[in-house]
Amino acid sequence: MSGITLYAQDQIVRLSALFEDSAGVDVDPATVQLTVTSPSGITTVYTFGGSPDTVTKDSVGNYHVDVTANESGDWFTQWASTGEGAGVEEGQFMVQPSRF
């Protein structure tokens, strides 16, 4: 199990995902979506190819979203995809309160 990454409040956090097929080859899924829930329970859904396009494609199978971590506490994430490379991966990061 990997450790939880700690960020400073108001820092921009880059959340990335890599999608692969069963042979381990990078693929572009039919849909790519990232759901982020802040410590206060606000849920934001980011989609690739939506309007506006909020998920950035870096290369085949590689996507990211930049989130401003404007609240201290535990943040929860879930990448989801359909089609080739379909799957769900959940994550978490922590934001420490600013001392200023």
Secondary structure, 3 states (H helix, E strand, C coil): CCCCEEEECCEEEEEEEECECCCCCECCCCEEEEEEECCCCCEEEEECCCCCCCCEEEECCEEEEEEEECCCEEEEEEEEEECCCCEEEEEEEEEECCCC
